[in-house]
């Protein structure tokens, strides 16, 4: 990580969504890991929810967060696999303005170092939706650690050089 300590850290405001048909608050260990990392990085966790694998429910929640000017970033864990119930990428398709294809590509490369070719089963992805970043990670503890530690920790730090996602936030709504 190329952190430029001479630059000022700018905390961002993050909403966290766990997508699962089987997890409640007591079993949401992936969400807990992300919440801890968000807090420890110095960011603000604005909202945290758990929703069933339902594209309509997920899309509605994303629309609400996208319209909320107090939220800069949404991080999702779960629903990125290949089964019929895994619909997180489809929900992102319904709200996206732009795709960030490099996120999924980089996630799978990082994940390959840990789980080998099994990473091909991940549909981790990211989009910009009307000025809000949305990052979707698989639901396993290892996957959220890989995604946060290997990508998001750096890209959501305003001091990261040569560039980062934070410095683009004010310009995401440009036309």
LINFENQUI-V203474 format. One record per residue. N is the residue number from 1. RES is the residue in one letter. SS is DSSP state (H for helix, E for strand, C for the rest). PHI is phi as a letter, one per 30 degrees, with the letter a starting at -180 (none if undefined). BURIAL is I if it has 16 or more other C-alpha atoms within 10 Angstrom, else O. Layout:
# LINFENQUI-V203474
n & res & ss & phi & burial
N & RES & SS & PHI & BURIAL
N & RES & SS & PHI & BURIAL
This chain:
# LINFENQUI-V203474
n & res & ss & phi & burial
1 & X & C & none & O
2 & X & C & c & O
3 & X & E & d & O
4 & X & C & c & O
5 & X & C & d & O
6 & X & C & d & O
7 & X & C & c & O
8 & X & C & d & O
9 & X & C & d & I
10 & X & C & c & O
11 & X & C & d & I
12 & X & C & c & I
13 & X & E & c & I
14 & X & E & b & I
15 & X & E & c & I
16 & X & E & b & I
17 & X & E & b & I
18 & X & E & c & I
19 & X & E & c & I
20 & X & C & a & I
21 & X & C & d & O
22 & X & C & c & O
23 & X & C & c & O
24 & X & C & c & O
25 & X & C & e & O
26 & X & C & d & O
27 & X & C & c & O
28 & X & C & d & I
29 & X & H & d & I
30 & X & H & d & I
31 & X & H & d & I
32 & X & H & d & I
33 & X & H & d & O
34 & X & H & d & I
35 & X & H & e & I
36 & X & H & d & O
37 & X & H & d & I
38 & X & H & e & I
39 & X & H & d & O
40 & X & H & d & O
41 & X & C & d & I
42 & X & C & j & O
43 & X & C & d & I
44 & X & E & c & I
45 & X & E & d & I
46 & X & E & d & I
47 & X & E & a & O
48 & X & E & b & O
49 & X & E & b & O
50 & X & E & b & I
51 & X & E & b & I
52 & X & C & d & I
53 & X & C & d & I
54 & X & C & b & I
55 & X & H & e & I
56 & X & H & d & O
57 & X & H & d & O
58 & X & H & d & I
59 & X & H & d & I
60 & X & H & d & O
61 & X & H & d & O
62 & X & H & d & I
63 & X & H & e & O
64 & X & H & d & O
65 & X & H & d & I
66 & X & H & d & I
67 & X & H & d & O
68 & X & C & d & O
69 & X & C & d & O
70 & X & C & d & O
71 & X & C & c & I
72 & X & C & c & I
73 & X & E & b & I
74 & X & E & c & I
75 & X & E & c & I
76 & X & E & c & I
77 & X & E & b & I
78 & X & C & j & I
79 & X & C & i & I
80 & X & C & c & I
81 & X & C & d & I
82 & X & C & c & O
83 & X & C & d & O
84 & X & C & d & O
85 & X & C & d & O
86 & X & C & d & I
87 & X & C & b & I
88 & X & H & e & I
89 & X & H & d & I
90 & X & H & d & I
91 & X & H & d & I
92 & X & H & d & I
93 & X & H & e & I
94 & X & H & d & I
95 & X & H & c & I
96 & X & C & d & I
97 & X & C & c & I
98 & X & E & b & O
99 & X & E & d & I
100 & X & C & b & O
101 & X & H & d & O
102 & X & H & d & O
103 & X & H & d & I
104 & X & H & d & I
105 & X & H & d & O
106 & X & H & d & I
107 & X & H & e & I
108 & X & H & d & I
109 & X & H & d & O
110 & X & H & d & I
111 & X & H & d & I
112 & X & H & e & O
113 & X & H & d & O
114 & X & H & c & O
115 & X & H & c & O
116 & X & H & i & O
117 & X & H & d & O
118 & X & H & d & O
119 & X & H & d & I
120 & X & H & d & O
121 & X & H & d & O
122 & X & C & c & I
123 & X & C & c & I
124 & X & C & e & I
125 & X & E & a & I
126 & X & E & b & I
127 & X & E & b & I
128 & X & E & c & I
129 & X & E & b & I
130 & X & C & h & I
131 & X & C & j & I
132 & X & E & c & I
133 & X & E & d & I
134 & X & E & b & I
135 & X & E & c & I
136 & X & E & c & I
137 & X & E & c & I
138 & X & C & e & I
139 & X & C & d & I
140 & X & C & d & O
141 & X & H & e & I
142 & X & H & d & O
143 & X & H & d & I
144 & X & H & d & I
145 & X & H & d & I
146 & X & H & e & I
147 & X & H & d & I
148 & X & H & d & I
149 & X & H & d & O
150 & X & H & c & I
151 & X & H & b & I
152 & X & H & d & I
153 & X & H & e & O
154 & X & H & d & I
155 & X & H & d & I
156 & X & C & c & I
157 & X & C & c & I
158 & X & C & d & I
159 & X & C & c & I
160 & X & E & d & I
161 & X & C & c & O
162 & X & C & d & O
163 & X & C & a & O
164 & X & C & a & I
165 & X & C & d & I
166 & X & H & d & I
167 & X & H & d & I
168 & X & H & d & O
169 & X & H & e & I
170 & X & H & d & O
171 & X & H & c & O
172 & X & C & d & I
173 & X & C & c & O
174 & X & C & d & O
175 & X & C & b & O
